[in-house]
């Protein structure tokens, strides 16, 4: 779904804050001060009937005022605490002057209550109310957010915690929710416009002569080759620390949001990536984490020192701080242009050292979907790259030589059978399964990093039938024109859904033809990652597909209706990386 921007929108974006003084004038006095250590938990709502009021508001981030959209006066929105087996009625009041919506991310709800305008319901009109009503069929850590325009970027997101109906296999003495997000002083319309005009607008970490001479950047031969292909190895993220401040529970790094503990306690951290455009690398220096849940589903405990969390994923970790001292929780952006920071401490006001940002990663030939054939000691093995010379590439095994012979690498396609839309690029001739890899920039950090293959479901999967068919879906785009799509087709260019028959078992393989990681989310369903764990494959609702990589999952299409299927990078979805999945009873036409 493309967002058309007119000059008035851009002017509103450029002058969006109206100046700090003007904003502060209508902010409450309590919001104009900055705390040295904020230990206040998120506001919580619970019960069988809950009222959520969407409205514009102000927030203070590291002492700077900013405009936002929140719920019940809070960003993040209140923690909704429910119990498995209950029924809930959620009365959502839209006090905005534009349409709004709420999607219950990861919750198994009837399609009419999924909350996606134009797919599952019309949306919530200004100054009106919509009643969501559904049974709670699961337990775990989830979240909710707007699916209207760019409201999610403005702060319309919040956590959901569902207690199990019976015994919780995860024992903890204390429980903290940590919502990671990104927030900007710039309007989302302006951010999107700048990305469309110049996708590298916010990238201030490009290679330099000083980097070449110091050995921090690519060696000259690799740099010349990448330049000939018109590829930028520093193009790791579209939204960077130049656009965003990274938040923990709505607070910036200097605000020092603090989670309290008593030494020796088992503390459960429910970590949610509710950002719009940021993949985070999460660690607590000096304190190992035991991951016990992923996307709300229990897994066999696995200890690690760091994990990468894509947009819309959740991970629950158990930590046991042994000492009467503070620890820093770091959520470093994948391109290492900034970080979210929180503190674990026995008492409010305590601080721990905040580690400096690590050197930014550089993309490799593996991120270009070249598999292992072009890797040599971490660099480029030109001898292994058939036909590449002066920025062009000839056909590779299984490719259509007539179609590929004169293309630049930025235009190279790996699947001639795909019908590609105008301007679509494909740069991954040999994508590989990267679920055993830790993510960009984390291969040599010197400690344990979680990978998808470490995740094993605690209980046997509910459906262990073999898939009856397979489906390949390519993640496609044009990075130079900021166009994103599935199988080369933008959402705005097709009304044709991806059809499934109710109850069928399908193996879906997501193939990333781009040099960007994409967190892909399917509404209304869980799926099991195919990572070698048979009937204990981890169940997820969102999966981060690494650049030039592929991920397979087995899906039981058990929820009749129309469901959104999209990249959870907000501006990628807005630029077209979204489709409708239609599940119909056998014999009915999707």
N, C-alpha and C positions, 0 to 999 in steps of 0.2 A: 504494500500500500504506500504509494508515494505521497509525500507531504509537499504541497505547493506553497511556496513562500512569496508573499508580495512585499513591496517596499515598506508598507506600514508595519508589517510584522518584524522586519529587520530593524526598523527604527526603534520599535518597542524593545527589541532585544538589545540594541546598542545602549539604550538609556534605561534599561530594565530596572535597575536599583533606584534610580532617581537620586543617587547620592546617599552616602552613609548617614549624613545629618538628617536628611528628609525621612529616611526610613526609621531612624531612631526616634523621631518625634512621635510616631504613632505606635511604637513598641512599648509594652509594659516595662516598668522600671526594673523588675527583677530580671528581665532578659538582657539588660544592658551591661551586666557585669560578667566577668569571666572567672570561673572557679579554678583554683589551683589543683583540685583533685575531686572530680565529680563521682561520687559513689552511689548516686541515686539509681535504683533499678527502673526499668521501663514501666510505665503505668500498665495495669493489667485489668482486663474485663473478662468476666466469666458468667456461666449460667446458661439457661436454655433460651433466654431472650436477651439479645445484645443490640444496642443502638450505636451506630457508627456515623458520625457527622463529618462529611468532607468539606473543608473550607480553606481559603487562603490564610496564611499566617506568617509570622516572622520567626526566625531562629537565629541564634548567635553561634558562630563557628570560629573558634580561636580568637574571640574578641571582635569579630567582624559581623555586622548584621547582614542578613540575607533573607530574601523572600522565598517562600516555600508554599507547598500545599500539603496539609496534614490531615489527620483524623482525630477528632476530639481534642484539638489543640496540641497534638504531639507529632513530632518527627524523630524517629520512626513512629508510625501509628501504634496504638496500644497493643501489647501482647494479648492475644486471644487465647485463653486457657480453657480447654474442653476435655471431655473424657470419652474414650471409645465406647460406642453403644448408645450414647445419648442422641437426642434430636436437638437441633439448634435452629433458632430463628434469628436472622441477622438483618436488622432494619437499617438500611443504608440511606442516609439523607444527603442529597447533593445540594450544598449551599453555593456552589460555583455558578458562574454565568455561562458555562459551557457544559456539554454533556460529560458524564464521567462513568466509571464502572469499577467493580472490584472483582478480580480473579483470585480464586483460592488455590494457590500454586501447590500442586502435588496432592490435593484432596480429591478423593473419588466421589464425585457429586453427579446428580442428574445433569444432562447436557444443558437444560434450560437455565441452570444456576451456575454455569461455569464462568460466566462474566466476561465474554468477549464480544463487543459490539459488532454487529454485522455477521456474526457466525452463530452464536448461541442465544443472543437476545439483542434488543434494539439499543441498549445502553440506558443510562439514567439521565433524564432530561434535567436542565437547570431548575433549581428550586422544587425538586420532586423527590419522591421516596420509592425505593425498590426493596421488596422483601425477599431475601434468600432464605430458603428453608430446606434442610436436608439432614439425613442421618449421618452420624460420624462412624465410619466403617474401618477406621485404622487408628494407629497411635504413632507418635514420633514428633519430629521437629519439621515444621513447614513454614510457609509465609504467604502473605497476600499482597496484592499490588494492583494499581490501575492498569487497564489495557486500553486506555483512551489517550490518543495523542502522545505527548511527552510528559504526562503528569507523573509517571513513575520517576523520571529524572528530577522532578521538583520536590519529591519527598513522600509521595503517596505509596508507601510500602510499610509493612509491619510483620512481626513474627506470629506464628501459631504454634502452640505447644499442646499436644494431645496425650493425656495420660492413658496408659493401657487399662483395659477393663479389669484385668487380673494382675498377676505378679509381673513387675518390670524386671527383666533379666539383667538390666544395668543398675548396679547399686552405686549410689553416690550419697554423700553427706550434705552436699550443697549444689545448687543448680544456678547457672548464669546463662542468659541468652546474650550473644554478641552478634549484632547485625552490622556487617561491613557494607559500606556504600560509598558512592562518589557524589559530590555536590559542587555546583559551579556558581560563581557570581554572574556568569553569562547566561542569557536565556537559552533554552534548548533549541529554539528555532535558529538562533544565530550560530550555535555550535554545529548544527546539521548543515546549515548553509555553507559554513567554512569548510566542512569536510567534503561537501559536494564540489566546491570550487577548487580546493586543494587538499587532497586526502592526507598530505603530510604537514598540514598547517600547524598542528600541535606537536610535531616531532622536533624537539630541540636537541636531539642526541645524535645527529648525523655525524658521519666520519669527517675527520679533519686532517690536515697535514701534520699537526702535532701528534695526533693519535697514530698516524702512520709511522712517524719517526720514533715514537716511544714504544711501538709494538702493541699498543692497546687496541688498534683497529686491524682490519684485514691486511695481510701482506700485499705488496703492490700488484703481483700477478693476479691474485684473487680479486682485488679491487677493480682492476682493469676489466676483468671478465664480467664481473657483476655490473659494472658501468656499461659495458657493451650490450648487456641484456636489458638495460634500463631497470635494474632491480636494486632496491635499497635494503641492505641487510639489517638496518636499524629500524625498519618499518615493522615493529612488533605489536603496536597498539595504536588505534585511531585516536582514542581519548587518552590523554596523558596528564601528568602533573601540571602541565601548562594550562590545562582547562579546568582541572578538578582539585578540590581538597578531599582527601580520603578520610572517611568517618568511621568511628566505632560507636554504635548506638546514638548516632546523631551528633557526635562530638569530634572535633578535630584533634590532631596530635598534641597540640599545646593545652587543650582542655583537660587531658589526662583522665578520661573516664576510667573508673577503678572498680574492679570486682573484688570483694572481700573474701577472705578465707581464714581458717584457723590452721596452723601448721599441722601436717599429718592427715588432714581431711582429704577424702576423695571428692574432687570438685568436677562437676560435669559442665563442660562448655559447649553450648549449642550454637555453632557458628554458621551463620547464614550469609551468603553473598547476595545482597539485595541491590547491588550497584547496577548502573545502566550499561557501562562499557568496560568494566575493569575486572580482569582476572587477577586474583590475589595469591601470593605465596605466603603462607601462614606459618609462623614459628614462635616459640617462646624460648629464647636463649637460656640454656642451663636447666631446662625443665622438659623432659620427654613427655610426649602425648600418646595416649592409647586410644585409637579410633575405634568407636563401638557402634557407630550408626552412620549411614550414608543415605541422604535423601529420605530420611525418616524411617529407613528399614534397618533392623538390627543386623550386624555383621559379627563374625568372630573377631574378638579383640586383636588389634595389631598395633604394635608400638612403632612410633616414628618420631623424627625430630622436626619434620616440615612436611607440608602438603600444599598442593596447588588446588585452588577452588575456583571453578568457573562461575560465571554469572548464573544465578538461580540454583546452584547446588547448595546442599547443606551437609555439614559433617559434625557429628558429636564426638567430643574427645574427653577422656578422663585424665586429669592431672592430679598429682599428689605432691603439693609443695611441701618440702620437708623442713624448711627453715623459716625463722621469723624475719623475713625480708621480702622485698618487693621483686616482682618479675615483670618483664615487659612482653606483652603480646604484640607481635608485629604482623601487620598485613601489608606486605610490600607489593606494589603494582608489578605486573609481569614485565614491564619494560624498565622497572626500577627508576621511575621518574618521581616517585613519591610513596608515602606509606600512611596507613591507618595505624594508630597506636592506642593500646589500652594497657592498664596496669592491673596485675594481680597482687594483692597486698593484704597483710593482716589488719592494717588500719588505714583509714582515709588519709590522704595527704602525703603518703609515701610515694617515692619514685624509684625507678631502676634505670640504669643506663639504656638509652635508646641507640641501637646499633646504627652506624651510618649506612646509607644506601650502598648496596653492592654494585660493582661495575655492571653497566647495562649489557644484556646479551646481544649477540649478533646472530642473525638467521644463518643457517647452513644450507648446503645443498639438500640435506635430508628434509628441511622445512620446505623445500621446493618440490618435494615429491620425487626426488631422485633416488630414494631408497639408499642402499649402501654402495651403489656402483660408483658414486662420485665422491666418496669420502676417502681421504687418505691422511691419517694422522690429524684428523680434525679439520683439514682443509679441503681443497678441491683437487680431485684427481682428473686432470683434463684428458688423460689417456683413456679413462673409462667413460667419457661422455661422447658417445658416438655422434659425429656430425656437427658438434658445436664448434663454431669458428666465427669470430667477428660478430658475436651476438645472434647467430642464427642456429637453427637445429634441424637436422634432417631426420628422417623417419627412424624410429626405434623398433625393436622386434614387436610385431603385432600392430604397428601403426600404419596409417595410410600415408605412404611416402609422397603421393601426389599432392595431398592436402597440406602436408607439413613442411615440405622441403624448403620454403623460403620464409617461413614465419619467424618473427622474433620470439625469444623465450617468453616474453610477457603475453604472447598470443598463442602459445603452444597448448594444444589440447590433448588430453590423454584418452578420450573416449569418443571416437568419431561417430558412434551410433547415437549419441545424445543429440537431440534437437536443441541447438543453442540459440538464444535470442540475440538481437543485435548488440555488438560490443562486448559480448561475454568472453572472458579469457579463461584458459585452463593452463596451469603451469606445472601440473603434477603427472608426469608420464609414468611413474612407478610408485604410487602411494603404497605405504606399508602400514601394518598394524602397529601402532605406537602405544598400546595400552600397557606395555611393560616398561615404558619410559616415564621419567618424572616430570616432564614438561620443559618448555623452553628455558634455558639458562640455569637449570637445576641439576645438570648431569655431573657437575664437578664442585659441589659446594662443600664437600668434606664431611657430610653426615647423612643419616638415613632420610630418604624422601619417599613418601607414599606414592605408589602407582596403582592404577586400576586393578592390575592383576593381584594385588595384595588383598583385595576385598573379596570375602567369602561370606555368603549368606549364612546367618546363624541357624535358620531353619530351612528345611527342604522347600524348594519352590512349589507353589500351589499347582502349577501346570508344567509337567515335564514331558509332554508329547513332543515328538520331533516335528519341526516345521513342515508344512505341506507344500510351501513354495518359498521362493526368495525374491527379494526386491532390492535393487541397488538405487540409491539416491545420491546424486552428486551435489556437493556444495560448491557453488560456482559464483563468479563475480568478476568485476573489473575494478581493480584497486585504484587505478589512475582516474577513473570516472566515478568512483564510489557507487558502483552498482552491485547489488547482491541478489542471489536467486538460488532456487533449487532446480537442478537439471537445466540450467540456462534460462528459466522462465520466472519472471517476477510475478508476485501476487497480483499486481494490477493488470497483468497481461493475460490472465486466464481465469475462467470461472469453473474450470474442470477440477474436481477434487481428486485426491488419492484414495481409491476405493478399497475397502476391506469388507469381507463377509463376517457377520457376527459369529464369534466363536472360533474362527480360523486361527491357526498358528503360523506365523510368518517370520522368516529370518530377514531382517532389514540390515543392509550394510550402508553406512554413511561414508562416502568417499570425498575427502576434502581436496578439491582441485585448486585451492588457494594457499597463500602464504600467511593466512591469519587463522588463529584458533577460533572455532565456533562452538559455543555451548548450545546444543540443540535440545529443545523441549517439546515433548508430545503431551498435549492436554488429555486428561481423563483416563490415563493408563499408566501402569508401570511396565517395564520391560526388563529382561535379564541380559546382562552383558555376556557375550561369548568370550570368555577369558580363560577357558580351560578348567572350570570348576563344575562342569556338568550340571547336576540338579541343585547345586548350591551357588550358581552364578549370582552375583550381586544384582539386586533389583533396584532400578533407578527410574526417575522421571526426566532427568536431564543428563546429558553426557557431553563432555568437552572433547571435541574432535581436533586433535593437534594439526598444525599446518602440514600439508602433504601426507597426512595420515588417513587411516580408515578405522572404523569401529563397527562391529557387528553386534546386533542384539536380537533376541527372540521375543516376539510380541504375540500375546493373545488378545485379539480384538474383541474384548468382552464388554464394551460399553457402547450401546447403540446411540447414534447421533452424529452431529458434525462437530469436529474438534480442531482447534488451532494446532499447527505444527510449525515451529519457527525457530530461528536463531534468537537467543535471548540477549544478544547485543542490541540494545534498543534502536540504534540508528541503522544497523544492518537490517533489522526487521522492517523499519520504516522505509528503507530503500528497496525492499522487495523480497527479502529472504524469509518468506512465509507462505504456507499453503494451508488448505483445508483437508483434513483426513475425514472421510465419511464412512461410518460403520453402519451397515444395513443388514437386516435379516436375509437369509438366503432366499433368492428369488426376487428380491426388491432391487430396483435400480438406484445406484448412488447418484 
